[in-house]
Amino acid sequence: MQRYIIVTIKGEDLIANFVSVEEVNAQVRKEDKSLFKLIFGKVALLLPENNRLERIWKIAQIDFKKRYYNDRLGLIWALINPIFQIFIYYFVFTLVFKSREEDFVLFLSCGILFWNVFSEITSRGMSVLRSRRYLIENIQFEKIDLFISHILSGFMGFSFNLVVYLVVAILLDANLNLHLLYLIPTLITLFLLCLGTAIILSCLFIYFDDVIHLWQMITFVGFWASGIIYNLDSVIERYPAIEYINPFISLIENARHALLYGTTPDLWMLLYDFIFAVILCSLAVLFFRKTEHLILEKL
């Protein structure tokens, strides 16, 4: 009998169990039509028949749902939070400071949207290996899948924020058109940046707990150095190398071209960011492969 691994929620913890195909089907039939299932349920049906893909998707599902497990409103909070944040930005910068820059609220929200998902995923990604130790110790599987599941979980929450942003952008008459398709390579690049960074940080965190404090400082500096609150065109004109050192500068700018300006982004920087992300991710996976046995022993 073919057997799968399925991860279920019990209280505040994640429990891994081996179940048969019949048991999996029985459990799926018992699930209620929750908000999560209505939004993401059909994605599972699109996945090819592959135990590894199903495992990655299932762990990502559980990780995302666990954040709202004990909340009365559940996943609705994933919609309320971005709406509340955009309202605050609008109130502060439009009504209080009376910013003269056109569509400044959308300009700011777009930058914060992309930076927050990177900051949150990488910060939480440090504990991926430690928090999934029970899976690592009891099941033989590809350990990189834990990081992929973690990134997918973060992108599920990001999708709620992105939908809210698009709705607000439409209401504020942002220039949305077919250039929105440029968002696809931008999101792929963001995914790879998150994956590579999370792998490296998680490996370092096994040996050095202080990494978490160092990363908080780095993300704080990165927030102010990535052109999220202000335009960096004048800085880049004087120091063009900064755009190549910090790929988030052009990544956020390209996202604004797709989501706000409705114009073609800088295609060279779009390609550069993707290559940068691929190299970072490849080096991170290679580093993990070379040190995996030492890391697992340290766990």
N, C-alpha and C positions, 0 to 999 in steps of 0.2 A: 504493500500500500504506500503510495506516495505521501510524504509528509512535508508540511510547511512549518515555518516558525511564525508565530503570530504574537504581537505584543498588545497587552491589554492594560487598562487602567484599574488600579485598586487603591482607593484612597488617594494619597499623594504620590504613590510610587508607580513605577512601570514594572510589570511582571512579564517575563518571557515564558511561553509555554510551547510545547510541541503538540500540534493538532493534526488530525487527518483532513483530507479534502472534504469529506462529508460534514465534519464538525465546523469547518470554515464556512461552508455554504449555509449551515443551520444558523450560525452566528450572524451572517450577513442578512438573512431573512428576518432576524429579530430586531435589527437596528431600526430605530424610529427615523422619521423624515426630519432630521435636524437641519439647521441652517447650514452646517458644515457639509452634510450629505448632499443637500440641494445644490451647493456651489461646486464642491470638489468631487462628489460621488461619481460623476460620469468620466472623470479623468482616469480612474482606475480601469474603466471598461475599455479605454483607448490603449492601455498598455499591452504590449505583446505578451504572449505566454512565456514568462520568464520568472523563475523563482527569485532571482536576485533583484529584478526591478520591482516585483511585488513586495519584497522585504523592505527595500529602500522606501517605497511609497507608504507602506504601513507604519513604519517607525516615524516617518515625517508627519503622518496624520496624527498619531498619538501624541507626539511631541507638541504639535500645535494645539490640539484640543486640551492638553493638560494645563495650558496656561489659563484657561477659562473654566476649568473643571468645577470649581466650587462657587463660581459666580452665578447669581440668579439670572442675569441677562445673557450669560454665556458669550457666544461669538459676536453678539451685537456690540459688545465693547470694542471689537476690532473696527467697527464702523464709527462709533461715537468718538473715539479718541482723535482720529485725524480731522473729523468735522470740528471738534472743539478747538484743536490747535490752530486750524486755518482761521476760525472765527477770532481767536485771540490775536493772531498776526494782523488780521484785517483791522481790528479795533485799535491796536497799538500803533501800527505804522500808517494807517489811513486817517483815522479820526483823531488820534492823539498827536503823533509827530507830523502828520500831514505830509507824507513823502510825495515828492513831485515826480518821481520816476514812474512811468506808465507801467501798470500791471505789476507793481512792486510786490504785492502779496503773493501772486503766482510765481514771480521770480524767486522770492525767498522760500516759499513752500516747496518748490521743486528741488532746490538745493538741499534743504533740510530733509526732504523725503528720501533722497538717495543717500545722503550722508548717514542718516539715522539707521537705515537698514544695514549698512556696512558696519557701523559702530556697534550696533546691537548684536549682529550675527557673530562678529569676530570676538567680542567680549564674552558672550555666552559660549562661544565655541571652545574657549580654553578648557572648559570642564567636560567636554564631550567624552574623552577617554575615561576619565574618572567616574562620571555619572553612568556610563554604560559598561562598567567593569563586569557586572553580572552576566552580560551578554558575551563579553570577550572571554570570560573564564569558562563558560558552559557550552558555547556554540562555535563551530568552525565556520567562519565566513570571512569575506573580504572586509578588513577593518576600515578601509577608505569609505565603505558604504555608510558608516556612521556619520562621517562628515558630510557626505552628499545629502543624507536624510536631514541633517541639521540645517543645511543651507536651504533645502526645499521647504522646511518648516518655516524658516524666516521669510522666505519669499511668499508663502501663503499669506502671512500677515501683511507683507508689503503690497500684495495684490489688492487688499482691501483699501489701503491708503491710496494706491494709484487710481482706483475706481472713484474714490471720493474726490481726488484732485481733478480728474477729468470732468466730473459732474460740475464742480465749482468753476473750472476753466470754461466750460460751455456757458454757464450762467453769466460769467464775466466777459463773454465774447472774445475769448482767446482765439488766436488764428490756428485752429486745428484743421489739418487737411491730410493728404496722402503722405506728407513728410513724417507723419506719425509712425510710419513703418521703420524709420531709422531708429526707433526706440528698441527694436528687436536686437540688433547687434550690440546696442548699449547695455541692454539687460544681460545678454550673454557675457559680455565683458565684466559686468558687475558680479555676476554669479561666480566667474572664475577667480576674480580678485578676492571675493569672500572666502571661497574654498581654499585657495592657496594660503591666505593669511591665517585662517582658522586652523589649518593643519600645522603650520609652523608654531603658532602660539600654543596650541594644545600640547605639542611635543615638549616645548620649553617649559610649560607650566608643570609638567610632571617632575621636573628637576628644580625649578626655581619658582616658588610661590609669588615672589616679588614681581614677576612679569605682569601680573594683573594691575599693579599700581603704575608700572612703567607704561603700559599700554593706555591707561586712562590719561596720562600726561600727553602721550603721542596723539591720541584721538582729539584731545582738547586743542592742541596746536594745529592739527590737521583741519579742524573745523574752521579756524580763522584763516588758514592758509590755502583754502580751496575755493575761494570766491563764492561762498554761500550767501553771505549778507551783502557783499558789495561786488562790483565788477572789477576784475583784475586786468583789464585790457592794458591800462597804463603801466602796470607792473610788468606784464609779459613783454610789452614793447621795450622796456629797459633791460629786463633780464629774461630773455626767451628760453633759457635753459630750465627755468623753474617749471615750465609746462611739461617737460620731459621727465623731470625728477618726481613730480607729483602728478600721476595720471588722473587723479580725481578732478583736477582743474578743468581739463578738456572733457572728461566724462560728464560732469555736471552741465557744462556749457552745451555739449551736444544733446543732452537730455532736454535742455531748455529750447533748443532749436526745434526739437520734435514735438514737445508738449506745449510750448508757449508761442514761439515766433512763427512756426509753420514754414521754416526755411531749411535749406540743405545745410547740414553741419559741415565742419571741417573734416573732409573725408580722410585726409592724411592722418590727422590726430585720432580719428575713429579707428583707423587701421593700426596706428601705433599703440593705442590703448589696448586693443585686442591682442596684439603680439606680446605686449608687456604682461598682460594677464595670463596668457598661455605659458610664457616662460616662467613666471612666478609660480603658477600652479604645477608645472612640470618639475621644477626644482623642489617644491614642497613635497610632492609625492615621492620623488627620488630620495629626499632626506628621510621621509618616513620609512620607506622601504629599507634603507641602510641601517636605521636605528630601531626598527620595530621590535626586534627581540629584546633589546635593552630596555625599551620603554615598557613593554609588557611585563618584564621582570620587576621593574620599579613600581608598577601598579600594585 
